[in-house]
Amino acid sequence: MEFRDYYKILGVERAATADQIKTAYRRLARKYHPDVSKEPNAEARFKEMQEAYEVLRDPEKRAAYDQLGSDWKSGQSFRPPPDWGSGFEFSGRPGSAGGRRHSAGRTAGGGTAGEEDFSDFFSSLFGGGSPFAGAGRAGGRDHHARVDIALEEAYRGASRMLELKRPEVKPDGSIELRSHTVRVAIPAGVTEGQLIRLAGQGEPAAGGGSAGDLYLEVHILPDRRFTLDNRDLTLTFQVAPWEAALGASVTVPTLGGPVEMRIPPGSQSGQKLRLRGRGLPGQPPGDEYVQLKVVLPPADSPQAKALYEEMRSKLNFDPRATETR
């Protein structure tokens, strides 16, 4: 997808105040409203402006967008950073829920345009699957943040001190990021996307009502050994040709420590063997799948070459014979 420079679209500086952004949007909306404009591509231009205004008029979206930095140019190939949303605290939207679209930019006539009219760039950062689609509640609004954890922490559980940034609008209309620290207990067996609720740590309620909650969305970082699918793990495990052909007992790593596993005779490269209950804890626990990868020894010595020659002459083996049947 392509990066969108929302400041450039509205023709304002990055340090523009909320009033300056609103004025710029209204001026351009009068010029490009498709009901009255005779400008070429007025409708497309109008939607582009709505999208930019939806982000820049919202202090939280704007602060998060600004975290991408000012080095990006319009039209550059863009993909959200892996840590997008991590360490950033934001409010739930009253009347919306995770995964549900909420109303977006105001039209010149006072109506709204849905997020479905916006670009893939917007959806990747602020759409229904993003942290900014959190649900609101009565009383103080709920706040949401993302926490990145290692796979080992998901398996064993952990206690973390997190420094979260919360945007606040100053009297002059500018945005200031304030940091605060929270302690969170991450339970063993937590899964990707799971929400951890910290009661009463959201927005204080006006008039003495109950404060909102803080929801931490768990993101499990990629692991160099294991791939994760819900609670199941997959490990690529290298074996020698004779171990696959004749069978062998091998030591296999798991998150709970090494275990002995039997490779049956006649195993093939790519074959998966299951270790029950060796995935993430839960009810029921996940499994670990060990995917075999047969690795050939190099023919880098006279003795090794002689062995390969002997195998070729005596085994009468053609790996492509089955392809012609």
N, C-alpha and C positions, 0 to 999 in steps of 0.2 A: 504494500500500500504506500501511498505518498504522504509525506508530512504536510500539515497545513499550518501556516503562520497566521494565527487568528488576529494578531495585532496588525499585521499588514493588510488583512482582509478588511478590517474596520478603519484602517488608516490612522491608527493611534500609536503612540510610543509605548514601550513596555512599562514605563512608569506612570502611565495615564491613570487618573482617578476614576472612581466609579461613575461620577457625573460626566466626565469627559467621554467615557465609553458609551454611556447612554445617549449623549448628544450625538456622537458620531453615528451610532446605529440608527437613530431616528432620522437623521439627515439622509443617510443612504437608503433607508427604507422608503422614504418619500420618493426618492429618485428611481428605485428599482422595483417598486411594488408591481407585480405583473398585471394588476387590474388597470393601472393607469400609465405604466412606463412604456415608452417607445424605444428604449435602449435595446440593442441586440443582446440576446441571452439574459434577459431581465429575470426570468423565473429561476434559472440556475444561479445567477448572482444573488438573488434574494435569499434562496435557501442557504447559500454559502455564508451570507451575513448572519442569518438566524443561528446557524451552527456556531459561528464565532461568538455571537452575543450570548448564547446559552452558556458557554464556558466562561467568558470574561466577566459576565455580570454576577457570577456565583463565586464568592470569595474562596470557597474550598476547591472548586474545580480550577479556578484560576491559579491558586497557589500550587496545586499539584501539577498543572500544565507548565508553570514556570520552572518546576524542578527539572524539566527536560533540558533546560539551558537555552541559550540564545544562539548557539552555533548552527542550529538546524535551519535549512532553507526550504522554502515552498517547493514541492515537487520532488524532493529527495526521497529515496527509498527509505521506508521507516518500519521498524518493528518495535513494539513496546519493550523496554528493558526488562530483564528477568526479575528484577526487584521492584517493578512498578507497584506503587502503593505501599511498599514495606516501610514501616516506621512513620506512616502518615495517618493521623486520626481525623475522621470526618463524620459529619452528622448523617443519620438516616433521613430519608425523605418521607414526611408524613403522607400516609396513604399509598406508599409504594412498598414493594417487597423485592427481595433478591431475585433476579431473573425476570422481573416484570418491568415493562417499559413505563416511564412516567412522562408527563407532559413536558415539553421543551420550550423552544424559543417562541416569543410572542410575535404575532404577525402585526402588520401595521394597523389592521382593523381591530386589534384587541384580542383575537383568538390565539390559538396555539398550534404549533406544528409538532408532530410526533417525532421521536428519535428515529423511527424507521425512515424518515426523509433525510437523515444525516449520513455522512460518509462512513466508510469502514474505519477511517482514522479515529473519528469520534467514538464509534462503537467499541473499538479496541481499548480505549482509555476510560470511557465513561458509560458504556452501554450496560445492558442488563446483566452481563456476566462479570462486570467489573466490581471493585469494592464500593463504587459510588452508587450502587443500586440497592443499598441497605434499607431496611424497613424502619419506619418511625413508630411512635407510640404516644399514648396520652401522657400528660405530665412532661417532665424533661425529655428532650429527644435522646434517642439512643445514639451512641457514637460507635464507629466501626474503624478497625485497623487491621493490617495484615501482619502476621508474624512468620518469618522464615525459620525453619528448623531442619536439622540434619536427620537423615533416616534413622540413625541410631537413637536420636532423641524421641522419635515417634515410637520406636520399639520399647525403649526403657522408661520413657517419661523424663521430664526435666523441670527445673525451676529456673525462671528467667527474670532478669530485670530489664525492662524495655524502656527505651527513651522514645517517646512519641511526640510528633510535632502537630500542633493544633493551630489552624489559621484564625486570627482575630482581626476584625475590621476596626481600624483606629478612627478617631473623630474626623480626621481629614479625608477619610475614604480609602486610605492606603491599607495594605494587608501586612500584618506582622505575624510571623511564625513563633509561637511560644512552645517551649519544650517542657514536658513533665515526665516523670518516671513512674512506672507501674510494675508490680511484681505479679507474675503469672505462673501458676502450676500447670504444666502440660502433662496430661495423663498418658500413661502407657497405652499404645494401641490407637492413638489419634490418627485420623485419616486425612487425606488431601481434601481441602475445602471445608473441613469441620469447623464449626464455630465454638469458641470458648467464651462463655459469658462471665463477665465481671460485674456483679450486681451493684447498682448505685454509682458506678464510676463514669457514667455518661454526663449529659448536660444537666445542671441543677434546674429544678422546676421553679417557675415564678410563683410567688405567693405561698411558699412553704410546702408545695406538693412533693411527690416522690421524684427523686432524680432518675434520669434515664440510665441505661446500662451501657457498658462498653463490651462490644463483641469483637473478638480477635479471630480472624479467618486464618486457618493454618495452611501454609504452603510448605510442602516437603521438598527440599532441594534435591537435585539429581545426585545420585551416588555413583562413584566410579566402578563399583562392583555389581550392584544390584539394580534392576529396573523394577518399578513398583506398579501394580495394577490393583487398586483398592487395598486389600490386605495381603494379596499374594506377591511374592517376590520371584524374579527370574535371575539366575546366575549362569553366565557362560563359563563352562569348565573345560579346560584343555586336557585331553587324554592322548596317550601314545597309541599307535595302531594296534599293538599287541594287547593293550588293555581293553580296547574296544572289541577286538576279535576273540580274545580268549576269556575275557571277564577279569575283573580285579576288584579288590577292596581298596578304596581310596578315602582320604580325609578331605572333607568338603567344608568350606567356611559357611557359617550361618550367623545371623545377628546375635544369636544366643551363645555362640562359640562353635568350634569345629566339631563335626560329627563324622562317624564312619558310614560310608555308603557303598553298596555293592553294585558294580557295573555288570550287567548280565552279558554272557558271551554273545557275540554277533551284533553288538550295538553299532549304530550308525551315527555319523556326524549329523548334528541337528536334532537328534532324538532327545526328548525331555524325560527326566526321571523326577518323581515327586517325593519330597520329604514332607510328610503330613505335619501340620501344626507348627511349621518352622517359619511362617510368615509373621505379620504383625499380630499382636495379641488381640483377642476379641471373642465374641460369642456368636459363631465359632471363630477360632483363630484362622488366619490365612495359612497357605502352604508355601513352600519354597520349591520352585521348579529348576532343576539343574539341566541346562541344555549342553549336551556334549559337543565338543569341537575337536575332531581328530586332527592332530598336528603331526606332520611327517618329519622324521629326522632328515637333515640335509645330506645329500650325497657329496660330501666335501673331503672324502679320503678314499684311497684305493679300496680299503676294506668295506666301506659303506657302499661304494659303487658295485663291488662284487656281490654284496648281499642283494642289492636291487636287481642286478642281472640274474641272479639265481632265482629270485622271486618271479621275475618275468618269464623265465624259461620253465619253471616247475608248476606254477599255480594256474596257468592257462586261464587268466582272469581278464575279462573285458568289461570295464565299468559302464560302457555304452551299449552293451548287448541288449539290455531290456528296452532301450529307447526305440528299437526297430520292430518290436513285437506288436 
